[in-house]
Amino acid sequence: MELFGIRPTELLVIVLVAVLVMGPARMIEMARSLGRFWGEAQRTLKEVADSATRGLDSAPLEPLSGPTPAPVESVGRDGAVQPQAEEEKPPENGHPAQGVEEPRRRE
């Protein structure tokens, strides 16, 4: 099991070096302040998420002013502007997927 890409043995080495450098009393103090920071960060993130959710829930949705026009052109991955392809007509039976094979499943 890895925590932030650090394996348990690596974490143990980091903790041992920290204890040797700072001493056990200072490590307890640092752990306590880290715990306080973590709790405060979680509370702040929860408050932000709750306020955003309340804002989204209370905002009325405005109806669309009409149909969205089709784009005239598009931009490819290379940045070149490409004209919009003409709309294909559906087959005679009205089903657009006629003649299209379904993807094969890997077994």
C-alpha positions in Angstrom: 0.0 0.0 0.0 1.3 3.4 -1.0 0.5 6.8 0.5 1.3 9.7 -1.9 3.7 7.4 -3.7 5.6 6.5 -0.5 5.9 3.0 0.6 5.6 2.1 4.3 9.4 1.4 4.7 10.2 4.8 3.1 7.8 6.5 5.4 9.4 4.8 8.4 12.8 6.0 7.4 11.5 9.6 7.0 9.9 9.5 10.5 13.1 8.1 12.0 15.2 10.8 10.4 12.7 13.5 11.6 12.8 12.1 15.2 16.6 12.2 15.1 16.8 15.7 13.7 14.0 17.4 15.8 13.8 15.2 18.8 10.8 13.3 20.2 9.2 16.2 22.1 9.3 18.5 19.1 7.9 15.7 16.8 4.8 15.4 19.0 4.3 19.2 18.8 4.7 19.1 15.0 2.3 16.2 14.7 -0.3 18.1 16.8 0.0 21.3 14.6 -0.1 19.2 11.5 -3.4 17.6 12.7 -4.9 21.0 13.5 -3.9 22.2 10.0 -5.4 19.1 8.4 -8.7 19.5 10.3 -8.9 23.2 9.4 -8.2 22.5 5.8 -11.0 19.8 5.7 -13.5 22.2 7.3 -12.6 25.0 4.9 -13.0 22.7 1.9 -16.3 21.4 3.1 -17.6 25.0 3.6 -16.5 26.0 0.1 -18.2 22.9 -1.4 -21.4 23.5 0.6 -21.6 27.2 -0.4 -21.0 26.3 -4.0 -23.7 23.6 -3.9 -26.2 26.0 -2.2 -25.4 28.6 -4.8 -26.1 26.2 -7.6 -29.3 24.9 -6.0 -30.7 28.4 -5.4 -29.9 29.9 -8.8 -32.9 29.7 -11.1 -32.2 28.2 -14.5 -32.9 30.5 -17.4 -34.7 29.0 -20.4 -32.8 28.9 -23.7 -33.6 31.8 -26.1 -34.0 29.4 -29.0 -32.2 26.6 -30.7 -28.4 26.8 -30.7 -27.1 27.4 -34.2 -24.8 24.9 -35.8 -21.1 25.8 -35.9 -19.8 27.1 -39.2 -16.3 25.8 -38.8 -14.2 24.0 -36.3 -10.5 23.9 -35.2 -8.4 20.7 -35.6 -5.7 19.5 -33.3 -3.1 21.2 -35.3 -4.9 24.5 -35.0 -6.0 24.7 -38.6 -9.6 25.9 -39.1 -11.7 23.3 -40.9 -15.1 23.9 -42.5 -18.0 22.1 -41.0 -19.0 18.9 -42.8 -22.3 18.9 -44.5 -25.1 17.2 -42.5 -25.7 13.6 -43.6 -29.2 12.6 -44.6 -30.6 9.6 -42.6 -31.3 6.4 -44.4 -34.7 5.7 -45.9 -36.0 3.8 -42.9 -35.0 6.7 -40.6 -32.6 4.8 -38.4 -29.2 6.6 -38.4 -27.2 3.5 -37.3 -28.2 1.3 -40.1 -25.2 -0.4 -41.7 -22.9 0.5 -38.8 -21.3 -2.5 -37.1 -21.2 -2.7 -33.4 -17.8 -2.7 -31.8 -16.4 -6.2 -31.0 -15.9 -7.1 -27.4 -12.6 -8.4 -26.2 -12.8 -11.8 -24.7 
